[in-house]
Amino acid sequence: MIETFCDALLFEEGLAASSVASYRNDLHLAARLLDKPVRSFDADDVQNVLARMMDLQRKPASLARMRSSLRHYFAWLAENGYRHDDPTARLEPARLRKPLPRSIGETDVEKLLDAP
């Protein structure tokens, strides 16, 4: 079912091949983490995948992408009649903090001040 979903992302939603590959990799990783098909996950399984990724010290961006991949996959399954529920329905969207801009050095400040 993951491949059918990925085909839909590629051909129906027009996602780039690299984006589709990320979805595919995330979903296969989720299946390996719990040793069961993603399609059969319930809400506890979704939480367990995210907890396992945290245990593996995955970066926040990787956790956010996994969360997004699972939400998109289960929404697609429900929309297309493959499931009657969505175990990610109550899962909050991932919110990543934006990094602060780097400050400029003293030399660069002097160059700006000396500029005409």
C-alpha positions as CSV (number, residue, x, y, z in Angstrom):
1,M,0.0,0.0,0.0
2,I,3.0,2.3,0.6
3,E,3.9,2.1,-3.1
4,T,0.3,2.9,-4.1
5,F,0.5,6.0,-1.8
6,C,3.8,7.0,-3.2
7,D,2.5,6.7,-6.8
8,A,-0.4,9.0,-5.8
9,L,2.0,11.5,-4.4
10,L,4.1,11.5,-7.6
11,F,1.4,11.3,-10.2
12,E,-1.7,12.9,-8.6
13,E,-0.2,15.4,-6.3
14,G,2.8,16.2,-8.4
15,L,5.4,15.9,-5.7
16,A,9.1,15.8,-6.6
17,A,10.7,12.3,-6.7
18,S,12.9,13.3,-3.8
19,S,9.9,14.2,-1.6
20,V,8.2,10.9,-2.5
21,A,11.4,9.1,-1.6
22,S,11.3,10.8,1.8
23,Y,7.7,9.7,2.4
24,R,8.6,6.1,1.3
25,N,11.7,6.0,3.6
26,D,9.8,7.3,6.6
27,L,7.0,4.8,6.2
28,H,9.3,1.8,5.7
29,L,11.3,3.0,8.8
30,A,8.1,3.2,10.8
31,A,7.2,-0.4,9.8
32,R,10.7,-1.6,10.8
33,L,10.6,0.1,14.2
34,L,7.4,-1.7,15.2
35,D,7.9,-4.8,13.0
36,K,4.4,-4.5,11.6
37,P,2.8,-3.0,8.5
38,V,2.1,0.7,8.8
39,R,-1.3,0.3,7.4
40,S,-2.3,-1.6,10.5
41,F,-1.1,1.0,13.0
42,D,-3.4,2.3,15.7
43,A,-2.9,5.6,17.6
44,D,-0.7,3.9,20.1
45,D,1.5,2.5,17.4
46,V,1.9,6.0,15.9
47,Q,3.0,7.4,19.3
48,N,5.4,4.4,19.8
49,V,7.1,5.1,16.5
50,L,7.7,8.7,17.5
51,A,8.9,7.6,20.9
52,R,11.3,5.1,19.4
53,M,12.7,7.8,17.1
54,M,13.3,10.0,20.1
55,D,15.0,7.1,21.9
56,L,17.2,6.8,18.9
57,Q,18.1,10.5,19.3
58,R,16.7,11.5,15.9
59,K,16.8,15.2,15.2
60,P,13.7,17.3,15.6
61,A,13.5,17.8,11.8
62,S,13.4,14.0,11.3
63,L,10.7,13.6,13.9
64,A,8.7,16.3,12.3
65,R,9.0,14.7,8.9
66,M,8.0,11.3,10.2
67,R,5.0,12.9,11.9
68,S,4.0,14.6,8.7
69,S,4.6,11.4,6.6
70,L,2.3,9.4,8.9
71,R,-0.4,12.0,9.0
72,H,-0.4,12.3,5.2
73,Y,-0.4,8.5,4.7
74,F,-3.3,7.9,7.0
75,A,-5.3,10.8,5.7
76,W,-4.8,9.4,2.2
77,L,-5.8,5.9,3.3
78,A,-9.0,7.3,4.9
79,E,-9.8,9.5,1.9
80,N,-9.4,6.6,-0.5
81,G,-11.5,4.2,1.5
82,Y,-8.7,1.9,2.6
83,R,-9.3,2.8,6.3
84,H,-12.4,4.0,8.1
85,D,-10.3,5.8,10.8
86,D,-7.2,7.9,11.0
87,P,-4.9,7.1,13.9
88,T,-3.1,10.4,13.4
89,A,-6.3,12.5,13.5
90,R,-5.5,13.8,17.0
91,L,-1.8,14.1,16.4
92,E,-0.7,17.7,16.5
93,P,1.2,19.0,13.4
94,A,4.9,19.3,14.0
95,R,6.2,22.7,14.7
96,L,9.9,23.3,14.3
97,R,11.6,26.3,15.8
98,K,13.2,28.5,13.2
99,P,16.9,29.1,13.9
100,L,17.9,32.6,14.9
101,P,19.9,34.4,12.2
102,R,23.6,34.5,12.8
103,S,25.0,37.7,14.0
104,I,27.6,39.5,11.9
105,G,31.1,40.0,13.1
106,E,32.8,43.2,14.1
107,T,34.7,43.4,10.8
108,D,31.5,43.2,8.8
109,V,29.9,45.9,11.0
110,E,32.9,48.2,10.4
111,K,32.6,47.5,6.6
112,L,28.9,48.5,6.7
113,L,29.6,51.6,8.7
114,D,32.4,52.6,6.4
115,A,30.4,52.0,3.2
116,P,29.3,55.2,1.3
